Amino acid sequence: MALYGYTIGEDRDGNANNGKQLDVYRFLIPSALTTSPIAPTLVGTVNLPANATTADLEGLGTNPITGRVGAVNEARVTGPTTPIDPTVTVVNNVDQPFASATTSPTRTPSDLRRFGFESGADFAGNTLYNISGNPNPANGPVGSSLYRITTANPGTINLVAAAPTAAQRQGTQPTNPQYADGLAIDNLNPGSRALASDFTTRDGDGAQLYKVDLLTGQLSAPIALRTPSGEALNVNGDSGLSFTNFGSQRLIGWLESGAVYEITGYQDELAASGLGLGSTGGTNGAGFATATLLGTVNLPSAASGAIDYEGFTIVNE
């Protein structure tokens, strides 16, 4: 058995007239630093129609019950005038053996729309959670909201919030002022750990983690990410996040360019009750964690930025 990462690229040719071709890649998760490019393998291609306006499958997670990978699309494409979440698309079984199957979960309530432009996702048991956010003040309020998607066919989607306002429900305002676009849920210790990631500087701050309350949708104060030398992690890109959830647990961060990071030093912070950040006796002091670059996956057109790979999950195969 080995740990494999999965990611999905944007539309391969950028030609909306012939539909959307989203390539799924698989690669070994390195156990330690490697200076050699990590070679990916093409697993399959998700084909979506030309009218799938929010086609990027940015939210990627592994179902711990079935062992299969599912993906959910972003809420909007770009800009404040684009449609808010015209379609919620979930594509299951995009791992190996590839057998993609698409569903469109029913909105509950019926006027629900997701907030934001960037998305992350992960499973808690048989339920898919999607965090969706906007990092750019030019495109509206900065922040994020959490959504719960049941995996029955077609399933339902609803907003995770204690008392959502009409604007939050309809996707024009976030439930959290903090932006995040990666989500990792700990299925080895159910209900105890969920983290969201933010590696961009477009929201006015640096690379951070947040504890996530899956019952209320709230995010904690930030856990700042530092390099092993203690400097602020300055990468400025869209992120993915995943627990290994197998054996000796690891937390792996992902950058849209294909860079893979191992994140350590968050244990004491997570041991705090609720959304607190623990005491100053943590591995790196409360509110801090270390991100160590493990290597870079050599994905087609990733280095140039022509194709972004924003979704990320891990499977033990």
Secondary structure, 3 states (H helix, E strand, C coil): CCEEEEEEEEECCCCHHHCEEEEEEEEECCCCCCCCCECCEEEEEEEECCCCCCCCCCEEEECCCCCCEEEECCCCCCCCCCCCCCCCCEEECCCCCCCCEEECCEECCCCCCCCCCEEEEEEECCEEEEEEEECCHHHCCCEEEEEEEECCCCCEEEECCCCCCHHHHCCCCCCECCCCCEEEECCCCCCCCEEEEECCCCCCCCCEEEEECCCCCCECCCEEEECCCCCECCCCCCEEEEECCCCCCCEEEEECCCEEEEEECCHHHHHCCCCCCCCCCCCCCCCEEEEEEEEEECCCCCCCCCCCECCCEEEEC
